[in-house]
Amino acid sequence: MKISIILPTFNRFEILKDTIRAIQNQTFKNYELIIINDASTDDTLNIIEEFKKKDTRIIIINNPHNLGCARSRDIGLQHCNNELIVFIDDDDQWNNEKLMKQYHAIMHNNSDMIISDYYILKDKNRIYQNMNMFAQNFKHEILKKPGPFFQCIMIKKELLKLIKKPFDTESIPSEDWNFFIELSKLNPTISYINEPLFTWKIHNENQSLNLEKEAQALEYIINKHYDYIKSEHNHIIIADHYRRIARIYEKISNFQEIKKCYTQAFKINPKSIKNIFYYLAVLIGYRYSRFIINFIRKIRRVPNA
């Protein structure tokens, strides 16, 4: 069974060269690399074409105009010829054994999907992300919070075909979470590799660092899957999600949205001490009460937003 690698890219030709070389250095060689050039205006296309001259496994798709990463992944999926699918972004880093280890695991266990651990690289610090809880109880955990990225999985194409809209552009930059929530509805069989096989690099260009868009995307996802999340958990989890969104808005001092989200959390679960506290705080006015909030968080050793 062969592997299809989906790689969207836009205006990062210098980084892209390293990413392609890293893929070619994989110990597993039986793959096709589908590169979706999202209407780049730099030297991206020339770079890809130079690689393709020496590597027939590379397939180039040129978007007529910039469509974004989510839509580009969808286009890449439509061109996949193989039954096993993996994803990588143009600024990511794989362990050289990633494909080999995930391939053996998915074949040996006859699973629908393989999840591995990963690193987050931020300011030269690598933060280990353990995905075991998602592998053990995928549906339960993924409805509580985001966790896996596209880049840390290998998945069967037949499963992806069952998802009506796997790459929802409205959920950017949290489209990974929306994807995995949709996937959980299919009750996939999952295997787990207790090893970091992927490194996600955080830098200023990462779309997920646009905090306002991130908060809006999370609220969109929660509203979209509201009944599903509530049926699998309860209203308490929904309220917790709104509090988390409020904390994102705190980072950019969007007082109107902070008040809206903490108020929504209180309305959903008015018996929660936390929700009562934050609701009273925003009634007073977050501009004035945030110092109290930060003081209490410091006492509880909870990081400030």
C-alpha positions, 0 to 999 in steps of 0.5 A, a space after each residue: 500500500 502506497 502513501 500520498 503526501 499532501 503539501 500546500 505552499 504559498 510564497 515560502 520557496 526557501 523554507 519549502 526547499 528544506 521541507 521537500 528535502 526532508 521528505 525525500 530523506 524519509 526512510 519510506 520511499 514508496 509515496 507520491 508527493 502532491 504539492 499544491 502551489 497556492 498561487 505563489 508570487 515568488 520563486 516557488 513554482 520554479 523550485 518545485 519544477 526543479 525538484 520534479 525534474 529529478 523526482 518523478 514522485 512529485 505532482 504539482 498542482 497550481 491553484 489559479 488564485 490564492 485559496 488558502 491552506 484548507 482549500 488547498 488540502 482539499 484539492 490535494 486530497 482529490 488528486 491522491 492516488 493512494 490509500 494512505 494519506 499524510 499531511 505536511 505544511 511547508 514549514 514543518 519538520 518530520 522525523 526521518 522515520 515518520 512515514 515508515 513507523 506510521 505505515 507499519 503501525 497502521 498496517 499491523 493494527 489495521 487501524 483507520 488512523 495513526 496518531 503520534 506525539 509531536 513537538 511545538 518549537 517556539 523561541 528555540 524551545 521544544 515543547 513535548 505534546 503527548 497524544 495518548 489521551 486522544 488515542 485512548 478515548 478519541 471522541 471524548 477527548 477531542 470534544 473537550 479540546 484541540 490536540 492533534 494536528 494534521 501533520 501528526 497523523 496517517 489516515 486511510 483515504 476511504 475514511 476521509 471520503 466519508 466526511 462531507 466537508 473535511 477541510 472547512 474554510 470557516 474554521 481557519 485557523 483551527 481547522 484541525 480541530 474541526 476536522 477531528 471532531 467531524 472524524 470522531 463522528 465516524 468512530 474510527 479505529 486509532 493506533 498510537 505511536 508514543 514518540 514525537 514524529 513531527 515538529 510544529 514551528 511557531 513563528 510570526 507568519 503562523 495563521 494560528 497566531 492571529 488570536 482574533 481569528 483563532 477565537 472566532 474560529 473556535 466559537 464557530 466550531 463550538 456553535 457548529 457542533 454544539 448539539 454533538 458536543 452536548 450529547 457526548 458530554 454536557 453543558 459544563 463542557 460547552 461553558 468551559 469552551 466559552 471561558 477558554 475563548 474569553 481568555 484568548 480575547 483577553 490577550 488582545 484586550 477585546 473587552 466586548 468579546 471578553 464580556 460576551 464569552 464569559 456571560 455566555 459561559 455563565 448562562 450555560 452553566 450558572 452553578 459554576 463558581 468560576 462562571 459566577 466569578 467571571 460573570 460578576 467581573 465583566 459586569 463590573 467591567 473587565 478593564 477594572 476587574 482584570 487586575 483582581 482576575 490576574 491576582 487570583 490566577 497568580 495565587 492559584 498559579 494559573 498563567 495570566 492570559 
